[in-house]
Structures are given as C-alpha cells and as structure tokens.
Amino acid sequence: MKQESGIFSRMLAGGIIDKNDPDLPKLWKQVSQTIALSSALNSATDINQIRLQLSKIIGSTIDSSTIIFVPFHTNFGKHTTIGKNVFINHGCSFLDLGGITIEDEVLIGPKVSLITENHPTDPTNRKSLDLAKIVIKKNAWIGAGAIILPGVTVGENAIVAAGAVVNKDVADNTIVAGVPAKKIKKIN
C-alpha cells in the first residue's frame, strides 16, 4: 500500500471511523475527486486509456501487463493496489476505503464486488464506517458476480465460484462456492 497519514492511515489500519471524525472532510474531498476522474475512466476507448485513467484514480501506475475492462467503479481508489498480469472484467465495483490488494496473475470476473466497508450494528452509530482490508493473493480467480466482504483474504491459486458471497478467508489452493461461501474442493 501507498504511504498514508492522518485519517487515511487510520482507514488502512481498519476498524471504526466515527461518523463525527473531524478528518472526514478530507475523505469526502478525495471521494469527489474520484467521482470526477471516474467519468474519464468509464468513457475510455482502449485498454491503454483505461490503465492511464485508473492509474490516476489509484495514485500509482498500473503495469502494462494488466487489463481492466470498463465500466469499473470505485468510491475512493487511493487504497487499491493492483499487481502485474491481472485481468479485471466488466462491471466490477471496488469499495476500497479499508484497502484492497490484488497480487499478480489474478483473474476477476465480471460484476465482482470487493467491499472493505461496513457499518456498526448500533443504530445510533450506524453512519460510522467499520473498515477491513481485502487481499486477493497471487493467481487467484474470482468468478462472475462474486462478492468479497471486508477483512477477507483469498489465498494463492484459490477459486471463488461465480455468485459466491465470501465472508471468511479462503485458504490457498481451495475452491469455495455458495452463500455464504464454503469450501467445496481442494486444488491439487
């Protein structure tokens, strides 16, 4: 992850960001910038333009071996790291306030959601954020329409079946499926 300070480093550390945090305007300013940049991203007409526009959003250069299809949506962007030779298909949504790391050789199917953000169950504090990072390890494959929830690590070479909702870590070399996702097979 990139070097961060203040509210941004607290976000990456995970846990609760109170709805009354005095640094929240800094977060909303960055969200506004991401919204503005997302228009150029989603109107890009070739892979190189997509990489360039998404690089502006995440604040680091995306490797030329990585392919991303639009539309692509993120609410923040600065807390996403994307490795080499990654493929991200159409219609994905990355809510990355808590941090998303996608290692090398990862495949992400269409309409996948990576969500690092939740809210407390207490109704009086529900507008606060409860953040936890997501890590997708090397050579993992996330199937179409899967949802990866806050705090989950998907292990190396693992497969998340299409439509799965993953709320717990996935071991290396394991296939998970279902809602909630459960282990269905070990990969040899």
C-alpha positions in Angstrom: 0.0 0.0 0.0 1.0 3.6 -0.5 2.2 5.7 2.4 -0.7 7.5 4.1 -1.2 9.8 7.0 -4.0 11.0 9.3 -7.4 9.6 8.5 -6.1 7.7 5.5 -3.7 5.7 7.6 -6.4 5.0 10.2 -8.6 3.8 7.4 -6.0 1.3 6.3 -5.4 0.2 9.8 -9.0 -1.0 9.9 -11.7 -0.6 12.5 -14.2 2.2 13.2 -14.0 5.7 11.7 -16.5 7.6 13.7 -19.3 9.5 11.7 -18.2 12.7 13.5 -14.4 12.3 12.9 -13.1 15.8 12.2 -11.0 14.5 9.3 -13.9 13.1 7.3 -14.0 16.2 5.0 -10.6 15.0 3.7 -12.1 11.7 2.8 -15.1 13.2 1.1 -12.8 15.6 -0.9 -10.9 12.5 -2.2 -14.2 10.8 -3.0 -15.3 13.8 -5.0 -12.0 13.7 -7.0 -12.5 10.0 -7.7 -16.1 10.7 -8.9 -14.7 13.3 -11.3 -12.0 11.0 -12.6 -14.3 8.1 -13.0 -16.1 9.7 -15.9 -12.9 9.8 -18.0 -12.1 6.2 -16.9 -15.5 4.8 -18.0 -15.5 6.7 -21.3 -12.0 5.4 -22.2 -12.0 3.6 -25.6 -8.9 1.3 -25.3 -7.0 -0.7 -22.7 -4.1 1.8 -22.5 -6.5 4.7 -21.8 -8.3 2.6 -19.1 -4.9 1.8 -17.4 -3.9 5.5 -17.6 -7.2 6.8 -16.1 -7.4 4.1 -13.4 -3.7 4.9 -12.5 -4.7 8.5 -11.9 -7.5 7.3 -9.6 -5.4 4.8 -7.6 -2.4 7.1 -7.5 0.1 4.6 -8.9 0.9 3.2 -12.3 -0.9 0.1 -13.4 1.5 -2.3 -15.1 1.2 -2.7 -18.9 0.6 -6.4 -18.4 -2.7 -5.8 -16.6 -6.0 -5.5 -18.4 -9.1 -3.8 -17.0 -12.4 -3.5 -18.8 -14.9 -0.7 -18.2 -17.2 0.1 -16.7 -15.3 -0.1 -13.5 -16.4 1.6 -10.3 -14.6 2.7 -7.1 -15.6 5.1 -4.5 -12.1 6.1 -3.3 -9.4 4.4 -5.3 -6.3 5.5 -3.4 -6.4 2.4 -1.3 -6.3 -0.1 -4.2 -3.1 -1.8 -5.3 -3.1 -3.9 -8.5 -0.3 -6.3 -9.4 1.1 -7.5 -12.7 -0.7 -9.6 -15.3 -4.1 -9.0 -13.6 -7.4 -9.2 -15.6 -10.4 -7.4 -14.3 -13.6 -7.9 -16.4 -16.6 -5.5 -17.0 -18.8 -4.1 -14.3 -16.6 -4.5 -11.2 -17.1 -2.4 -8.1 -14.2 -1.9 -5.6 -15.1 -0.1 -2.3 -11.6 0.4 -1.1 -11.6 2.7 1.9 -10.2 -0.2 4.1 -7.6 -1.2 1.4 -7.6 -3.7 -1.5 -4.5 -5.5 -2.5 -4.7 -7.6 -5.7 -1.5 -9.6 -6.3 0.0 -10.7 -9.6 -1.8 -13.1 -12.0 -5.2 -12.6 -10.5 -8.4 -13.1 -12.6 -11.5 -11.2 -11.6 -14.8 -12.0 -13.5 -17.5 -9.6 -14.5 -19.6 -7.8 -11.9 -17.4 -8.8 -9.0 -17.7 -6.6 -5.8 -14.8 -6.1 -3.4 -16.2 -4.4 -0.3 -13.9 -3.2 2.5 -16.6 -1.1 4.2 -19.2 -2.0 6.7 -21.2 -0.1 9.4 -21.7 -0.7 13.1 -24.9 -2.5 14.1 -25.8 0.1 16.7 -28.4 2.3 15.1 -27.0 5.4 16.9 -23.6 4.9 15.3 -24.6 3.3 12.0 -23.3 6.1 9.8 -19.8 5.4 11.1 -17.5 3.2 9.0 -16.1 -0.2 10.0 -13.2 -0.9 7.7 -11.2 -4.0 7.0 -8.8 -4.8 4.1 -9.2 -7.3 1.4 -6.3 -9.2 -0.1 -6.5 -11.3 -3.3 -3.4 -13.4 -3.4 -1.3 -14.5 -6.5 -3.1 -16.5 -9.2 -6.5 -16.4 -7.5 -9.6 -16.4 -9.7 -12.8 -14.6 -8.6 -15.8 -15.8 -10.6 -18.5 -13.6 -12.1 -20.8 -11.8 -9.7 -18.9 -12.9 -6.6 -18.9 -10.6 -3.5 -15.9 -10.4 -1.3 -16.7 -8.8 2.1 -14.5 -6.8 4.5 -11.4 -8.4 6.0 -11.3 -11.4 3.7 -8.0 -12.8 2.2 -8.4 -15.1 -0.8 -5.4 -17.4 -0.9 -2.9 -18.1 -3.6 -4.4 -20.2 -6.5 -7.8 -20.2 -4.9 -11.0 -20.0 -6.9 -14.2 -18.2 -5.7 -17.1 -19.6 -7.7 -19.5 -17.3 -9.6 -22.1 -15.7 -7.3 -20.4 -16.7 -4.1 -20.5 -14.3 -1.1 -17.2 -14.6 0.8 -17.2 -13.6 4.4 -14.3 -15.7 5.7 -10.7 -16.2 4.4 -10.2 -18.7 1.6 -7.2 -21.0 2.0 -4.6 -21.3 -0.7 -5.4 -23.9 -3.4 -9.1 -24.1 -2.4 -12.4 -23.7 -4.3 -15.3 -22.0 -2.5 -18.9 -21.6 -3.6 -22.3 -20.5 -2.2 -23.9 -18.0 0.1 -22.1 -17.8 2.4 -19.1 -19.4 0.6 -17.9 -22.7 1.8 -15.1 -25.0 0.7 -16.1 -27.4 -2.0 -12.8 -28.7 -3.2 -9.0 -28.6 -2.7 -6.9 -27.9 -5.8 -4.0 -30.4 -6.3 
